[in-house]
Amino acid sequence: MLKEITAEKLLSKLSKVQLIDIREPYEYEEGHIEGSINIPMGDFLGKLDKLDKTKQIVIYCNTGNRSKPVVYMTHKLHNYHMYDLKGGYKNFLKVITE
């Protein structure tokens, strides 16, 4: 089961979650959610030790097309419970500028 979190809900709990941006480094450098860690999608499964299991983990990309499969696959292969940011970084930007 894929768990999603909306940008609005994420804003209310930013200090309580670990944010992982799975976009490429150049995308991350162009803008990201403050406090997030950049682990590109291709490196993600090899860097699971970077995840803080004491917090809710939220994964995001630009639109959600890359993060959804990463959340699903990581849950299926390693039984990690994490959330996909619905609509990705683009939707997050839209919400914070409204």
C-alpha angles and dihedrals in degrees: 000000000000114000117206133190124200122231090244092055092044091055090058093055106031094128092052100053138067110232119208119191108201096187122113117278093254090055091048091050091053089060141318142171109282113256095024125131120225114229108159115228093248092056098040103098090047092054103049088125087073091066118103105223091190091070136052107266119221119191122197143172130173100292107355096262093111100032097054095063091043092054091046095045094046090051093048096045102035106015092239115159110219141147133240115221103238110237092005128233094329092059091044090055091049092052096048093049096050 
